[in-house]
Amino acid sequence: MVREQYATTTEGTTIERPENKYVYKIGIYGWRKRCLYLFVLLLLIILLVNFGLTIWILKVMWFSPTGMGHLRVTNDGLRLEGESEFLFPLYVKEIRSRVDSSLLLQSTQNVTVNARNSEGNVTGRLKVGPKMVEVQSQQFQIKSKEGKPLFTVDEEEAVVGTGRLRVTGPEGAIFEHSVETPLVRADPFQELRLESPTRSLSMDAPKGVHIKAHAGKIEALSQMDITFHSSDGMLVLDAETVRLPKLVQGTQGPASSSQRLYEICVCPDGKLYLSVAGVDTTCHENSHICL
C-alpha cells in the first residue's frame, strides 16, 4: 500500500522540492525501432506484390462473374468454347457440341470412353486406337435418325435392320457357317455366284428354293456330283428344250442309223443313258452300260 505524506506550510516559509534522480522513457527507440519500420515496409511490399499478382492472374485467366476464360457457367451446366486439354480423367453426365459445329475428341494415343455402374465396374467401353476401334459391351447397336435399329450385334447373333445389305467388295462375302436369308440378289446387269471352293454347297428351305434369272441363264458347276432330291414331291424340268448332251449312248443299229431318234433309259442306280429308239423299248439291249 502506498502511503502518501502531506506537508503543510505557513505563509512566509518555503520548502525545497527534492530533484528527480531517475528518468524513465516509454516507447521503442534505437535499433528496435528501425527493425520494426523495416518489417512494416516489407509487409507492405509483399501486400502490393500479392495484389498485383492477383490482378494479373484474374486478367490472364479471364475471370468474370459468369466463368473463367472460355469456360462459362450456365443454368444447364458448363459451356466451353474453343479447344481444351484434360490431363486427368473427366467425369460428366453428358458432352454435347454446339448446334452449328461438331464434337471432336482427339488424343495422341487413343480415346477411351468408359461406362461404369454404381460399384465402379466398367459395363461398357469404346476405345478408338491408331489401328483398331474396339467396343466392349453386352450389345452394340446403330440406330437411324428416327430411332430404327440398323445394325445390332450381341453374343448370339448379328442383325441388319436395313431393307438391303450391299457387299461391294470384288471378292464378295465369305461365310464360315450357315446363312439364313429370304433373298439373295445381285445388282442389275451383274452376275450372282454362290461358290464353295473346297466343300459342298447346300440350300434348304421348308417351302422350296426358288432360283430365277429373268434376263440370263443359270449354271451349276461341280467337280463331283450335283444332286436334286425331293422327299415328298417330284422333280419338274419345265422348259421348251431340255438338253443332256453328254449322256452315254448305246450301240446304234444299222437299220435305225438314219432316224437319229433315241430314248432315255435309267439304270437301277439312277444313271441315264441313251438307247436307239425302236418300235419297242431297246433299253434292255444296252443295259450293259449300267454295269
Secondary structure per residue as TSV (DSSP state, phi and psi in degrees):
chain	resnum	aa	ss	phi	psi
A	1	M	-	360.0	136.4
A	2	V	-	-86.9	130.3
A	3	R	-	-104.9	126.7
A	4	E	-	-101.1	136.6
A	5	Q	-	-116.3	132.9
A	6	Y	-	-116.7	137.0
A	7	A	-	-114.6	130.5
A	8	T	-	-99.3	144.7
A	9	T	-	-127.9	155.5
A	10	T	-	-110.9	166.7
A	11	E	T	-67.6	140.9
A	12	G	T	89.5	-0.1
A	13	T	-	-115.0	146.9
A	14	T	-	-123.5	142.9
A	15	I	-	-122.1	127.6
A	16	E	-	-82.0	128.6
A	17	R	-	-81.6	139.5
A	18	P	-	-69.2	142.4
A	19	E	-	-79.5	147.8
A	20	N	-	-73.7	123.3
A	21	K	-	-86.0	-28.2
A	22	Y	-	-123.6	136.6
A	23	V	-	-121.7	123.7
A	24	Y	-	-108.8	125.5
A	25	K	-	-98.3	131.4
A	26	I	-	-99.9	132.0
A	27	G	S	134.3	-178.4
A	28	I	-	-108.3	123.4
A	29	Y	-	-132.8	160.3
A	30	G	T	81.5	-144.8
A	31	W	H	-66.6	-27.1
A	32	R	H	-65.1	-40.4
A	33	K	H	-64.4	-42.7
A	34	R	H	-64.2	-40.2
A	35	C	H	-64.2	-38.9
A	36	L	H	-63.9	-45.7
A	37	Y	H	-63.3	-38.8
A	38	L	H	-65.0	-39.3
A	39	F	H	-66.4	-41.3
A	40	V	H	-64.1	-40.3
A	41	L	H	-64.4	-38.9
A	42	L	H	-65.4	-42.5
A	43	L	H	-61.6	-37.5
A	44	L	H	-66.5	-40.7
A	45	I	H	-64.8	-43.3
A	46	I	H	-62.5	-39.9
A	47	L	H	-62.2	-43.2
A	48	L	H	-66.4	-39.3
A	49	V	H	-64.5	-44.2
A	50	N	H	-63.1	-39.1
A	51	F	H	-65.5	-41.1
A	52	G	H	-65.1	-42.0
A	53	L	H	-64.0	-39.0
A	54	T	H	-62.4	-43.5
A	55	I	H	-63.2	-41.2
A	56	W	H	-64.9	-42.6
A	57	I	H	-64.5	-43.0
A	58	L	H	-60.8	-36.8
A	59	K	H	-74.4	-42.1
A	60	V	H	-68.8	-44.4
A	61	M	T	-79.7	-2.0
A	62	W	T	56.4	48.8
A	63	F	E	-69.8	139.0
A	64	S	E	-148.3	169.3
A	65	P	T	-62.2	-19.2
A	66	T	T	-101.3	-5.9
A	67	G	E	163.0	-153.9
A	68	M	E	-139.8	121.1
A	69	G	T	60.9	-128.2
A	70	H	T	-81.5	-1.5
A	71	L	E	-93.7	124.0
A	72	R	E	-121.3	140.0
A	73	V	E	-98.4	117.3
A	74	T	E	-119.0	179.4
A	75	N	T	-69.0	-27.3
A	76	D	T	-88.7	-7.6
A	77	G	E	141.8	-139.9
A	78	L	E	-108.0	139.6
A	79	R	E	-120.8	125.6
A	80	L	E	-119.1	123.7
A	81	E	-	-101.1	142.4
A	82	G	S	82.0	-163.8
A	83	E	-	-92.2	143.4
A	84	S	-	-137.4	150.9
A	85	E	-	-123.0	127.4
A	86	F	-	-110.6	122.9
A	87	L	S	-90.1	-15.5
A	88	F	S	-130.1	170.8
A	89	P	-	-57.5	146.3
A	90	L	-	-114.7	123.1
A	91	Y	-	-112.6	112.3
A	92	V	-	-139.7	162.3
A	93	K	S	-88.2	-33.9
A	94	E	-	-154.8	136.4
A	95	I	-	-117.6	124.2
A	96	R	-	-138.6	139.3
A	97	S	-	-91.2	174.5
A	98	R	-	-70.4	164.5
A	99	V	T	-67.2	-35.0
A	100	D	T	-99.0	15.8
A	101	S	S	-146.8	163.2
A	102	S	-	-97.6	165.6
A	103	L	-	-102.2	124.8
A	104	L	-	-118.4	123.6
A	105	L	-	-113.0	118.7
A	106	Q	-	-130.8	141.1
A	107	S	-	-150.1	151.9
A	108	T	S	-76.1	-19.9
A	109	Q	S	-109.9	-75.9
A	110	N	-	-154.9	163.7
A	111	V	E	-114.8	123.3
A	112	T	E	-123.9	128.6
A	113	V	E	-118.4	121.1
A	114	N	E	-113.4	144.9
A	115	A	E	-117.5	127.7
A	116	R	E	-120.9	154.7
A	117	N	-	-90.3	-172.3
A	118	S	T	-66.2	-21.8
A	119	E	T	-89.1	-3.4
A	120	G	S	91.8	2.8
A	121	N	-	-82.1	145.0
A	122	V	E	-76.9	120.6
A	123	T	E	-102.7	-19.5
A	124	G	E	-155.0	144.9
A	125	R	E	-145.4	134.6
A	126	L	E	-122.1	118.6
A	127	K	E	-124.8	120.2
A	128	V	E	-108.3	108.5
A	129	G	-	-107.9	179.2
A	130	P	S	-69.9	-20.2
A	131	K	S	-123.3	-12.7
A	132	M	-	-155.6	147.5
A	133	V	E	-107.4	120.4
A	134	E	E	-117.4	130.8
A	135	V	E	-121.3	123.5
A	136	Q	E	-118.2	107.8
A	137	S	S	-164.5	167.3
A	138	Q	S	-71.1	-29.3
A	139	Q	E	-151.4	138.6
A	140	F	E	-116.9	127.6
A	141	Q	E	-139.3	138.8
A	142	I	E	-116.9	128.4
A	143	K	E	-117.4	156.6
A	144	S	-	-82.0	179.2
A	145	K	T	-64.9	-29.3
A	146	E	T	-83.5	-2.9
A	147	G	S	93.4	8.1
A	148	K	-	-81.6	132.0
A	149	P	E	-66.3	124.1
A	150	L	E	-98.4	-37.4
A	151	F	E	-148.4	125.7
A	152	T	E	-133.3	132.0
A	153	V	E	-133.2	131.9
A	154	D	E	-141.1	-168.5
A	155	E	S	-69.4	-20.8
A	156	E	S	-94.8	-40.3
A	157	E	-	-158.7	168.6
A	158	A	E	-122.2	127.0
A	159	V	E	-118.2	127.5
A	160	V	E	-105.2	114.3
A	161	G	-	-91.9	2.3
A	162	T	S	-79.0	165.7
A	163	G	S	-72.3	-23.3
A	164	R	-	-145.6	136.0
A	165	L	-	-109.5	117.1
A	166	R	-	-104.9	132.3
A	167	V	-	-115.5	109.0
A	168	T	-	-99.8	0.8
A	169	G	S	-68.7	148.7
A	170	P	T	-66.2	-24.8
A	171	E	T	-91.8	1.2
A	172	G	-	76.8	-150.9
A	173	A	-	-118.0	140.4
A	174	I	-	-114.1	125.7
A	175	F	-	-118.8	124.4
A	176	E	S	-79.5	-23.5
A	177	H	S	-127.8	-161.3
A	178	S	-	-73.1	155.9
A	179	V	-	-128.6	131.1
A	180	E	-	-115.2	118.9
A	181	T	-	-155.6	147.1
A	182	P	S	-80.2	-19.4
A	183	L	-	-153.7	134.9
A	184	V	-	-124.6	119.5
A	185	R	-	-142.4	141.9
A	186	A	-	-91.1	166.0
A	187	D	-	-66.1	158.7
A	188	P	T	-57.5	137.4
A	189	F	T	65.8	19.8
A	190	Q	-	-120.0	151.2
A	191	E	-	-85.5	146.3
A	192	L	-	-109.7	123.3
A	193	R	-	-124.5	127.8
A	194	L	-	-110.7	115.4
A	195	E	-	-135.0	140.2
A	196	S	-	-130.3	98.6
A	197	P	S	-63.9	-37.9
A	198	T	S	-118.3	-7.1
A	199	R	S	-130.6	-168.4
A	200	S	-	-92.5	161.3
A	201	L	-	-119.4	122.1
A	202	S	-	-125.3	135.4
A	203	M	-	-125.0	118.3
A	204	D	-	-124.6	142.5
A	205	A	-	-155.2	138.3
A	206	P	T	-67.8	-25.1
A	207	K	T	-118.2	19.9
A	208	G	-	109.2	156.4
A	209	V	-	-115.3	123.8
A	210	H	-	-108.8	122.6
A	211	I	-	-118.4	118.7
A	212	K	-	-129.8	140.0
A	213	A	-	-132.4	101.4
A	214	H	T	-73.7	-26.2
A	215	A	T	-136.8	41.6
A	216	G	S	-173.2	-156.3
A	217	K	-	-123.1	165.3
A	218	I	-	-117.2	128.8
A	219	E	-	-121.6	137.0
A	220	A	-	-124.2	112.2
A	221	L	-	-114.9	137.3
A	222	S	-	-150.5	145.2
A	223	Q	S	-74.5	-31.9
A	224	M	S	-109.3	-108.4
A	225	D	-	-113.6	151.5
A	226	I	-	-116.4	120.7
A	227	T	-	-118.5	126.8
A	228	F	-	-109.1	120.4
A	229	H	-	-128.9	132.0
A	230	S	-	-129.2	118.8
A	231	S	S	-77.8	-38.7
A	232	D	S	-122.1	14.6
A	233	G	S	-139.5	-152.5
A	234	M	-	-133.1	164.1
A	235	L	-	-99.2	120.6
A	236	V	-	-114.7	124.6
A	237	L	-	-109.3	96.1
A	238	D	-	-103.4	99.7
A	239	A	S	-158.2	161.8
A	240	E	S	-67.6	-34.6
A	241	T	-	-137.0	129.5
A	242	V	-	-117.0	116.6
A	243	R	-	-113.7	134.1
A	244	L	-	-127.0	80.1
A	245	P	T	-72.3	-20.0
A	246	K	T	-112.3	27.8
A	247	L	-	-73.6	146.4
A	248	V	E	-70.5	134.5
A	249	Q	E	-103.4	142.1
A	250	G	-	-79.4	179.3
A	251	T	-	-67.0	130.8
A	252	Q	-	-96.6	125.0
A	253	G	-	-77.2	155.7
A	254	P	S	-68.5	-28.7
A	255	A	T	-72.3	-28.4
A	256	S	T	-110.1	15.8
A	257	S	T	-69.4	-23.7
A	258	S	T	-88.9	-10.4
A	259	Q	T	-80.7	-32.2
A	260	R	-	56.1	37.8
A	261	L	-	-114.5	138.3
A	262	Y	E	-136.7	162.0
A	263	E	E	-122.7	150.0
A	264	I	E	-92.2	127.8
A	265	C	E	-115.5	155.0
A	266	V	E	-123.8	129.8
A	267	C	-	-79.9	163.9
A	268	P	T	-58.9	-29.1
A	269	D	T	-87.2	4.7
A	270	G	S	96.7	-1.6
A	271	K	-	-71.7	139.0
A	272	L	E	-102.2	145.4
A	273	Y	E	-152.3	162.4
A	274	L	E	-100.1	142.3
A	275	S	E	-134.1	144.9
A	276	V	E	-61.6	128.1
A	277	A	-	-70.5	142.2
A	278	G	-	-138.9	-168.2
A	279	V	S	-63.8	-43.7
A	280	D	S	-111.6	173.8
A	281	T	-	-65.8	143.2
A	282	T	-	-118.7	19.3
A	283	C	G	-65.9	-35.5
A	284	H	G	-67.9	-24.2
A	285	E	G	-72.4	-25.6
A	286	N	G	-113.4	22.8
A	287	S	G	-69.9	-8.6
A	288	H	G	-66.9	-16.2
A	289	I	G	-66.5	-29.0
A	290	C	G	-71.2	-17.0
A	291	L	-	-75.2	360.0
